[in-house]
Amino acid sequence: MRKEGYSVRRIASLIGVHHSTVARELNRVEGEYSAIKAQQLAISKSANKGSPIKLTYCNSSY
């Protein structure tokens, strides 16, 4: 839609989201935007988040 001359605010109003959401998505990608690539990136980032577990199981009797 950007190639067709639509503004970020116009795209946002057409798809029903805030204009900053559209701006962030467009700034996040390199080259042409692809919803499939954006979803794949979001899934991979989601799988890699969080801190590693620092506690280990100890099987000793006190």
C-alpha positions as CSV (number, residue, x, y, z in Angstrom):
1,M,0.0,0.0,0.0
2,R,2.9,2.3,0.6
3,K,4.0,1.8,-3.0
4,E,0.6,2.9,-4.1
5,G,1.0,6.2,-2.2
6,Y,-1.0,5.5,0.9
7,S,0.2,7.3,4.1
8,V,0.9,5.3,7.3
9,R,-2.1,6.9,8.9
10,R,-4.4,6.0,6.0
11,I,-3.2,2.4,6.0
12,A,-3.8,2.2,9.8
13,S,-7.3,3.5,9.5
14,L,-8.0,1.0,6.7
15,I,-6.9,-2.0,8.7
16,G,-8.1,-0.7,12.0
17,V,-4.9,-0.3,14.0
18,H,-3.0,2.6,15.5
19,H,-0.8,4.5,13.1
20,S,2.3,3.8,15.3
21,T,1.7,0.1,14.9
22,V,1.9,0.4,11.1
23,A,4.9,2.6,11.3
24,R,6.8,0.2,13.6
25,E,6.0,-2.8,11.3
26,L,7.2,-0.9,8.2
27,N,10.4,0.2,9.9
28,R,11.1,-3.2,11.3
29,V,11.4,-4.9,7.9
30,E,14.1,-4.6,5.3
31,G,12.8,-4.1,1.7
32,E,9.3,-5.0,0.9
33,Y,6.9,-5.9,3.7
34,S,5.6,-9.4,4.0
35,A,3.1,-10.5,6.6
36,I,4.3,-14.1,6.4
37,K,7.9,-13.1,7.0
38,A,6.9,-10.8,9.8
39,Q,4.9,-13.6,11.5
40,Q,7.8,-16.0,11.2
41,L,10.2,-13.5,12.7
42,A,7.7,-12.9,15.6
43,I,7.5,-16.6,16.3
44,S,11.2,-17.1,16.3
45,K,11.7,-14.2,18.6
46,S,9.0,-15.5,20.9
47,A,10.6,-18.9,21.1
48,N,14.0,-17.4,22.0
49,K,12.9,-15.0,24.7
50,G,13.2,-15.4,28.4
51,S,16.2,-16.1,30.7
52,P,17.7,-19.5,31.1
53,I,16.8,-21.5,34.2
54,K,19.5,-21.2,36.9
55,L,18.2,-23.8,39.4
56,T,19.0,-27.5,39.0
57,Y,17.3,-30.5,40.6
58,C,19.2,-32.0,43.5
59,N,18.4,-35.6,44.4
60,S,20.0,-35.7,47.8
61,S,18.4,-36.5,51.2
62,Y,19.0,-34.1,54.1
